[in-house]
């Protein structure tokens, strides 16, 4: 599933939602829990030189991506691009955040496959219930 969210700026930097976090949340809410790759594209609107600068995920987003990668049991590819898309730096989340702490350290990754199936089954039930309610006049 291909996702296309963008960051949500806020005057208080601590309340800003990065596009990477939004993409992971969107994929999660769509039931697409096996993340393979994520592209990060951006530039500074007020500085024309900013369009040529390659953008990389912030530390918080690297942690989120690393945890999603551990749960998906894959090394998520991260494509860091400039605003012009003339430069793309390809790496993996393990390269961007080596030795990341996450579900593996807590032992959750062993429980995750069963939890994921239970979550998918429950989500399917909820979707069916919503469709049933919408079809009733």
N, C-alpha and C positions, 0 to 999 in steps of 0.2 A: 504494500500500500504506500503510495507516495503522499506525503503531507506537505503543506505549504504555509505554515504559520509565520508570523513576524513578531518582532519584539514589541512590547507595550511599554513605552516610556512613561516615566512619572517624575515629577519634580523632586521627589525623594528617591534617590538612587536605590535605596534598600527595598523599595516597593516595585521596582521595575521587573518585568518578566522578560527574560531573554527568549529569543526565538527558539533556541535549542530546548529550553525547558518547555516551551509551548508545544513544540513538535513532539516531544516525548509524551506530554500529557494528552495530546490529540491522538497519538498512536495508541496509547494505553486505553483511552476512552472508546476507541474504535475496535478494541480487542486485538490489535496488531502488536503483540508483545515481543515478537522476534525482530528486533531492529538489526539491520545489516549495515546501513551506512547513513551518514548525516552530512549535509552540506551546510557550511557556514559562509554566508556572503554578506558583505556590508561595506559601507564607506561613510565618510564624514561629509554631510551636506554643505557645511560651511567652509570646507577646505578642499579645493579642487585636487590637491595632491593626495587627499585622503582616498580618492577613488582607486588609486594605484596600490594602496597598502593592503596586504593580505590580512584578513581578519581570522582570529582563532577563538575558540570557546574560552570563556572565563573559567576560573577555578571551580566555581560552584557547578557550572554546566558540565565540566569535565567529570566531576564526581557523579552527577546524575547519569551521564552517558556510561561511565564505568560500571555503575550498578545495573543499568539496563543491559549492558553487555554481559555481565556475569550471569544475570537471570536468563538471558537468551543463549548462554553458553557459546558466545562468539566474541571475537575481537572486532568490535564495530569500526568500520572505516570512517574516517573523518576527513572530509574534503574542505580545506580552508581556502577561500577564494577572495580576490579583490572585487570591488564593485564593478569593474569593467569586464570581469571574467576572463581577463587576459593572463592571469597567474593563478594556478591551482597547486596547492601543496597537499599532497596525499600522505596521510599517516593513519595510524590506528589509535584507538583510545589508550591502549597499553603503552604506546610511545609517548602520548601526550600526558598521561598520568600513570607512570610506572608504579607497580606495587600498591595499587589502589585498595583501600579498605572498603569492604562491601559485604554483600550477602554471603559470599564464600567464607569470610571470616566469622560470620555469625551462624553458619551452618544452615541458613535459610535456603540456599541453592539446592540442597538435597530434597527439601520439602516442596520446592517451587513447582515441579512438573504436576504433582497432584493438585496443588492449590490453583494452578493455572487452569487445569481442566475443570475444576469445580467452579471457578470464576466464569469461565466461558459458558458452562452449562447454565449457571444462574443468569448470566446476561442474556442468553437465548430465551430463557423462560420469561424474563422481564420484557424483552422485545415482543414476544408472542402475546403476552398479556396486554401490552400497549396497543398492538395492532387489533386485538380482539375488542378492546374498549373503543377504539376509533371507528370500528365498523358498526357498532351499535348506534342506531339513530336516537 
